């Protein structure tokens, strides 16, 4: 059973309170025009979850509980139906099918506006059949939202999380050997944005009047080539940087040998250079004069000698 739109509160429900969800919640609650905010958490009695609930409660955030992995669509729709705007901050780690399930619940609940978890690349530009097969589900979600006219939707395209570009497991930046491996070519570009900036920009998009609806909004902390990335690492670390070019052919062959490796899928998809970068000029943050953290600023804060961090972490 769903809640009629006329009887629901003008509140915002954020699904998940991880790195991205926490940033969105913080940005919303710190605004001068702060709306009422709720968060959907997985039920848990762990000390970590207890602390999280206490921290969120101290911010005035209402707590809803449901496990998106196991709850039926109808249960999620009942929760979603109590809110005007639902913002999903649950990513691929929740498992295949989760993005479709959450979108189905939002549509069943007839929420006024839904922000799916598409805080990443331009899936329309990439198209189906990408080396990263998870991307096809994102296109399924877009098809679902575009095929109806009851629930408004907003997609925020952010590029890669800035920290992920420097993540050791991703393999592009190897700080231990001061090496940068270019995906595709040295001229291939990638757009990156920090979760903190995504939170601020998403909150601004949510609260913008007249209301943004049925639109893909592009934001960017920075857009750089892998050549520029290597230069940044060299300047920040103050050491010579070894440079290796991983061509598309090399990465696709590597993926063929390890077809179930998620990180290899990402490397190959980003190496193709399609839908993974756009100019910072003309983005939502650029046109509104909202400052964002560049790749070099992030690196200086996290990787420079004396920064207190030897690896970017996650």
SVG drawing of the C-alpha trace seen along z (x, -y; Angstrom):
<svg xmlns="http://www.w3.org/2000/svg" viewBox="-4 -32 67 48">
<polyline fill="none" stroke="black" stroke-width="0.4" points="0.0,0.0 1.4,-3.4 0.9,-6.8 -1.0,-9.4 1.3,-12.3 -1.1,-14.8 -0.7,-13.4 3.0,-12.9 5.4,-15.3 7.8,-17.5 10.7,-15.5 13.7,-14.0 14.7,-10.4 18.3,-9.5 19.0,-5.8 22.2,-4.8 24.6,-6.8 28.0,-5.7 30.6,-7.9 28.2,-9.4 25.0,-9.3 26.7,-10.8 27.9,-13.7 24.5,-14.3 22.9,-14.3 25.5,-16.6 25.1,-19.1 21.3,-19.1 21.2,-19.6 23.8,-22.4 21.9,-24.6 20.1,-27.7 17.0,-26.3 17.6,-22.9 14.6,-20.5 13.4,-17.7 15.8,-14.8 15.4,-11.1 17.8,-8.2 17.1,-4.6 19.5,-2.3 19.9,1.5 18.6,2.9 21.5,3.7 22.4,3.9 26.1,3.5 27.9,0.8 28.9,-0.9 25.3,-1.2 24.3,-2.4 26.8,-5.2 25.7,-6.1 22.1,-6.3 23.1,-8.5 25.1,-10.8 22.3,-11.1 19.8,-11.7 22.0,-14.5 21.7,-16.2 18.0,-16.0 17.8,-13.2 14.9,-10.8 15.8,-7.1 14.0,-4.5 15.0,-0.9 14.8,1.7 17.4,4.0 17.3,3.0 18.9,6.4 16.2,8.5 13.1,6.4 10.4,6.9 9.6,4.0 6.3,3.4 8.0,2.9 10.4,0.4 7.6,-1.4 5.7,-1.8 8.7,-3.5 9.4,-5.6 5.8,-6.7 6.1,-8.7 8.5,-11.1 8.4,-13.7 12.0,-13.2 14.0,-10.0 17.8,-10.1 19.5,-6.7 23.1,-6.6 23.3,-2.8 25.8,-1.8 26.9,1.3 28.2,2.9 24.6,3.7 24.6,6.4 23.2,6.8 19.5,5.9 19.5,3.5 19.3,0.4 16.3,1.7 14.6,2.8 15.0,-0.6 13.7,-2.4 10.7,0.0 9.9,-0.8 10.1,-4.5 7.8,-4.2 5.4,-1.9 5.3,-4.5 4.6,-7.2 7.2,-9.4 7.2,-13.0 10.9,-13.0 13.6,-10.3 17.3,-10.6 18.7,-7.2 22.2,-6.1 23.8,-7.3 26.5,-9.4 29.1,-8.3 29.7,-8.2 27.4,-9.2 25.7,-5.8 23.8,-7.1 27.0,-8.0 28.7,-4.7 25.7,-2.6 25.0,1.1 27.7,3.8 30.4,1.9 33.3,3.9 31.7,3.1 28.5,5.1 27.0,3.4 26.6,0.3 23.7,1.9 21.6,2.0 22.0,-1.8 20.6,-2.1 17.7,0.2 16.9,-2.3 17.0,-5.2 14.6,-3.4 12.2,-2.7 12.2,-6.4 11.9,-7.8 9.0,-5.4 6.6,-7.0 5.4,-10.5 4.2,-10.2 7.5,-10.4 10.0,-13.1 13.6,-12.1 17.0,-13.7 20.3,-12.1 23.5,-13.7 26.5,-12.7 29.7,-13.2 32.4,-11.1 34.6,-9.0 35.1,-9.6 38.4,-11.5 39.8,-9.2 39.1,-6.1 41.5,-7.5 44.3,-7.2 43.1,-3.9 45.9,-1.3 43.6,1.5 42.4,-0.5 46.0,-0.4 46.3,-3.7 48.4,-5.4 51.0,-3.2 52.4,-5.3 54.8,-2.6 56.7,-2.7 55.8,-6.3 54.1,-5.0 51.1,-6.2 49.5,-3.8 47.4,-5.6 44.1,-4.0 43.8,-3.9 46.3,-6.7 48.0,-9.7 45.4,-11.9 42.4,-10.0 40.4,-12.1 38.5,-11.3 36.1,-13.5 36.4,-13.2 34.5,-14.7 34.9,-14.2 31.9,-12.8 31.9,-15.9 31.5,-18.1 28.8,-15.7 26.9,-16.1 27.0,-19.9 26.0,-19.9 23.3,-17.3 21.8,-19.3 21.9,-22.5 20.2,-20.6 17.5,-19.3 16.8,-22.7 17.1,-24.7 14.0,-26.6 12.4,-26.4 12.6,-22.7 14.9,-20.6 13.1,-17.5 13.5,-14.9 17.0,-16.0 20.6,-14.8 22.7,-17.3 26.5,-17.2 28.9,-18.3 32.7,-18.0 35.3,-18.5 37.9,-18.3 38.5,-16.8 42.1,-15.8 44.0,-13.6 46.2,-10.8 49.2,-12.8 48.1,-15.6 47.5,-13.1 51.1,-11.9 52.3,-15.5 50.2,-16.1 51.6,-13.0 55.1,-14.2 54.6,-17.7 52.8,-16.6 55.2,-13.8 58.3,-15.7 59.7,-12.6 60.2,-11.4 57.2,-9.4 57.4,-6.3 54.8,-6.3 53.2,-3.3 50.5,-3.3 47.9,-0.6 46.2,-0.5 42.6,0.5 43.7,3.7 46.0,4.6 43.2,4.0 40.6,5.9 43.0,8.8 43.7,8.6 40.0,8.6 39.5,11.7 42.0,13.6 40.1,12.4 36.5,12.0 35.0,11.8 37.4,9.1 35.4,6.0 38.4,3.6 39.6,4.9 36.1,4.2 36.3,0.6 39.8,0.1 38.7,1.3 35.6,-0.9 37.4,-4.0 40.2,-3.3 37.7,-3.6 37.2,-7.2 33.6,-7.4 31.1,-8.9 33.7,-9.1 34.7,-12.7 33.1,-16.1 34.4,-19.7 34.2,-21.3 33.2,-24.5 29.4,-24.5 28.7,-22.0 26.1,-22.9 28.8,-23.9 30.7,-26.0 27.7,-27.9 26.7,-28.7 30.1,-29.5 30.2,-26.7 33.9,-25.8 34.9,-22.2 38.1,-20.3 40.5,-19.7 42.5,-16.5 45.7,-18.3 44.1,-19.9 42.9,-16.5 46.3,-15.0 48.1,-17.8 45.7,-17.3 46.0,-13.5 49.2,-12.4 51.8,-15.1 54.7,-14.5 53.5,-15.7 49.8,-15.2 49.7,-12.4 48.4,-9.8 50.5,-7.4 47.6,-6.1 44.2,-7.5 42.1,-4.9 38.4,-4.6"/>
</svg>
